């Protein structure tokens, strides 16, 4: 940057379920007395019929909506109200992490902002209803349900966020495409924007996720100079093995960590360190650009 008054942005992008808190859809099912241990295997079975993962579980979810069915007359408003009950479900160190990171950067650097985003295969209405999401996150990209004009209840899939679709939203963040504009014109992400004109360079993006659906985001961010951190449940041996095979061995992430975001937790401290390191690099790049632009090179 040639101008110290320019504001640079560092974007910390999260998956939501099993990254920031235990799976919210599973909790939704339990709240309506639907057994997750039966629901999820049935949804997985639809994958063999050619369904994408989010489309499979949403189809099964919608089959449980309606009079006399477990989810009853479910609406997006009801989903948002459910999301508001999840504030106490966040993993250790959250939401303090969000304030702490901004304060840490703000105390040492000028004109460097921290923004938080969610890219999730979960239900957007749940996320939008959550108070902590509303307070801290600049963008929420997740699956959306449409409502019947006749009944007002959710009746169809409006948007399904697959693992490859997740990378679309990374590029929207990178290019500075406003979410409201993208909602009505999804092709805006294809606009040709020179790399030096993009709002958030990929080297300023860090991605945090837990599952196989996050692999394209891990790879995209790393290829373009950003960083990726993987999350797994250390108590789950199957997930631990999968994490090592799919994430660590191919070097898609810098490491795999328990979902603990406190300043002394391994993940929490490393995220803080990476952001501070990147902020320092931005400051050095600014000063070098100004020096290079000086007639005397001073």
Residue pairs with C-beta under 8 A, 6 or more apart in sequence:
1 8
1 282
1 285
1 286
1 289
2 286
2 289
2 290
2 293
3 286
3 290
4 110
4 111
4 286
4 287
4 290
5 111
6 111
6 286
7 111
7 112
7 113
8 111
8 112
8 113
8 204
8 282
9 112
9 113
9 114
9 115
9 199
9 200
9 204
10 105
10 112
10 113
10 114
10 115
10 200
10 204
10 205
10 206
10 275
10 278
10 279
10 282
11 115
11 116
11 117
11 173
11 200
11 204
11 205
11 206
12 101
12 114
12 115
12 116
12 117
12 206
12 208
12 271
12 275
13 116
13 117
13 118
13 119
13 170
13 173
13 205
13 206
13 207
13 208
13 217
13 221
14 20
14 116
14 117
14 118
14 119
14 207
14 208
14 209
15 118
15 119
15 120
15 208
15 209
15 210
15 211
15 213
15 214
16 24
16 118
16 120
16 122
16 127
16 142
17 23
17 24
17 25
17 120
17 121
17 122
17 210
18 210
18 211
18 231
18 233
18 259
19 208
19 209
19 210
19 231
19 259
20 90
20 91
20 94
20 118
20 259
21 86
21 89
21 90
21 91
21 94
22 89
23 122
24 83
24 86
24 89
24 122
24 123
24 126
24 127
25 57
25 61
25 122
25 123
25 126
26 36
26 40
27 86
27 89
28 79
28 82
28 123
28 126
29 35
29 36
29 39
30 36
31 82
32 64
32 70
32 71
32 72
33 70
34 64
34 70
34 71
39 57
39 60
40 57
42 60
43 56
43 57
43 59
43 60
44 56
46 56
46 59
46 60
47 53
47 56
51 59
52 160
52 162
53 121
53 162
53 163
53 213
54 121
54 143
54 160
54 161
54 162
55 157
55 160
55 162
58 143
58 145
58 157
58 160
59 157
61 71
62 145
62 154
62 155
62 156
62 157
63 69
64 70
64 71
65 71
65 72
65 73
65 74
65 153
65 154
65 155
66 72
66 73
66 153
67 73
73 151
73 152
73 153
74 153
74 154
75 147
75 152
75 153
75 154
76 125
76 145
76 147
76 154
77 125
79 123
79 125
79 126
79 129
79 145
79 154
80 125
80 126
80 128
80 129
81 129
82 126
82 129
83 125
83 126
83 127
83 128
83 129
83 130
83 133
84 129
84 130
84 131
86 126
86 130
87 130
87 131
87 132
90 132
91 259
91 260
91 261
92 259
92 260
92 261
92 262
92 265
93 260
93 261
93 262
93 263
93 265
93 268
94 132
94 261
95 132
95 135
95 136
96 261
96 262
97 261
97 262
97 268
97 271
98 116
98 136
100 263
100 272
101 114
101 271
101 272
101 275
102 114
104 272
104 275
104 276
105 112
105 114
105 275
105 276
105 279
106 112
108 276
108 279
109 279
109 280
109 282
109 283
112 279
112 282
112 283
114 275
115 138
115 200
116 136
116 137
116 138
117 137
117 138
117 139
117 140
117 141
117 169
117 173
118 127
118 133
118 137
118 139
118 140
118 141
118 142
119 141
119 142
119 161
119 166
119 169
119 170
119 217
120 127
120 140
120 141
120 142
120 143
120 161
121 142
121 143
121 161
121 162
121 163
121 166
121 213
122 142
122 143
123 142
123 143
123 144
123 145
124 140
124 141
124 142
124 143
124 144
124 159
125 144
125 145
127 133
127 140
127 142
128 134
128 140
133 140
139 169
139 172
139 173
139 179
140 179
141 161
141 166
141 169
141 172
141 179
142 159
142 161
143 157
143 159
143 160
143 161
144 157
144 158
144 159
145 154
145 155
145 156
145 157
145 158
146 154
146 155
146 156
146 157
146 158
147 153
147 154
147 155
148 154
148 155
148 156
161 169
162 213
163 212
163 213
163 214
163 215
163 216
164 216
166 213
166 214
166 216
166 217
167 216
167 217
167 220
168 186
168 189
170 205
170 207
170 217
170 220
170 221
171 177
171 189
172 179
172 182
172 188
172 189
173 199
173 200
173 205
174 198
174 199
174 200
174 201
174 202
174 205
175 189
175 191
175 193
175 198
175 199
176 193
176 198
176 199
176 200
177 188
177 189
177 191
181 188
182 188
182 189
195 201
201 225
202 220
202 221
202 224
202 225
202 226
203 224
203 225
203 226
203 278
204 226
204 278
204 282
205 221
205 224
205 226
206 221
206 226
206 227
206 228
206 229
206 271
206 274
206 275
206 278
207 214
207 217
207 218
207 221
207 226
207 227
207 228
207 229
208 228
208 229
208 230
208 231
208 271
209 217
209 218
209 228
209 230
209 231
210 230
210 231
210 232
210 259
212 242
212 246
214 230
215 246
215 247
215 252
217 228
218 228
218 230
218 247
218 252
218 253
219 252
221 227
221 228
222 228
222 251
222 252
222 253
227 254
227 274
228 252
228 253
228 254
229 253
229 254
229 255
229 257
229 267
229 270
229 271
230 243
230 247
230 248
230 252
230 253
230 255
230 256
230 257
231 256
231 257
231 258
231 259
231 267
232 239
232 240
232 242
232 243
232 256
232 257
232 258
233 239
233 240
233 258
233 259
234 240
234 258
240 256
243 256
244 256
246 252
247 253
247 256
248 255
248 256
254 270
255 270
257 266
257 267
257 270
258 265
258 266
258 267
259 267
260 266
260 267
260 268
261 267
261 268
261 271
262 268
263 269
263 272
291 297
291 298
